[in-house]
Amino acid sequence: MSFSPTQDLFREDAQLRECSATVLRVDERGILLDRTVFYPQGGGQAGDAGVLRLADGRQIGIADTRKGEGGEILHLPATGADLAGLAPGVVLLAQLDWTRRHAHMRFHTATHLLCALVPHPVDGCSITAGYARLDFHMTDALDKEALTAGLARLVSGAHAVSHSWISDEELDANPGLVRSMSVQPPRGTGRVRVLKIDGVDLQPCGGTHVNNTADIGPVVVTKIEKKSAKTRRVVLGFAS
């Protein structure tokens, strides 16, 4: 028996922290729900964690979220989680670890600001709750203090962050929108999600972000590395 792809509520509203959902399948691959607020690992962004709360008061810890086949989003239970009674048809509350997710959102939005400051193609990306990094395809030297100052200026500028959808054909007609060399926008559904930071950045992105650059808070460049002759890595952290 096959199931429809999971309804990914976070695509339209990354501020949602929980949702009611119905279990579709439970097996060694993970827990499949009909809808979710959990973002699956992808595009350089780490997957969400949190809990599934059952009607009887029990809760199942979710350690990670990954993509399955055909649009499925799989919730991976924490080691030792008791899945007794969890079966297709069970209705539960899917609740994020908001501290972790919000850190992902802040860092992911900050990487878009970094793209605006460093106008070179990106050939690597990692976004976690503890740091974010971008690898730029370039040979020029980068200045840590100058980039940190630039980020502070864009954060304090309180630029609105929003998203829209364009067709595959519109993306093909505007190849300059794609900044990443390593992760291409997902195709096949007929539309592509585009993130816009007013006056700062516009590019395809399926990740989660804050609604305004001011919500990022203090962020700094903690390290710049020369990874190869044509790659410069910039690592971001939150200011203490």
Helices and strands as residue ranges (DSSP letters): E 7-8, G 9-11, E 18-27, E 30-33, E 35-36, E 50-54, E 59-67, G 69-71, E 73-77, E 91-96, H 98-117, E 122-127, E 132-137, H 144-156, E 161-167, H 168-173, G 175-177, E 191-197, E 201-204, G 213-216, E 219-228, E 231-238
